[in-house]
Every structure is written in structure tokens, then in C-alpha cells.
Amino acid sequence: MRHHGGLTPSQARAAALERYPYEPDDAPFRGLVFHDEAWHWAMSVIHGDRYMVELPGLAQPSAEYRALE
């Protein structure tokens, strides 16, 4: 969200936590709702739900993003 959305680190963290709240390791059904990668959710917030159609180059995470995993 910093690179593609131009957000500061603190803004990016707040936006990510708002969309993808932290769930403790022992939380039942942890991650069940968010079966898509964080990349997808960030691109949807930044570019809208049609980002894959309108910006097909963003349909898959960039190599730079993959390097962070």
C-alpha cells in the first residue's frame, strides 16, 4: 500500500489492519474469511474491485512483493 498507494508506513499499516484485522494464532477459524492474498485486498482498496480488468499487470503480486514473503 506504500508503493502502489502512496501511503506512509503508518497509513499503510492502519489501512491494512482495518481491512485485514490481526487474529491471534489460536483464534478459531483464523484466516478463513481472507483466503486471498493480502496483495489482492490491497490492490482492491487502492484501485477498486475491477483492478484485475483495468490494470491486468497488477493481477499477480510483483516480484518485489514476492521477495518480501
Beta strands, then each sheet from edge to edge (+ up, - down):
end
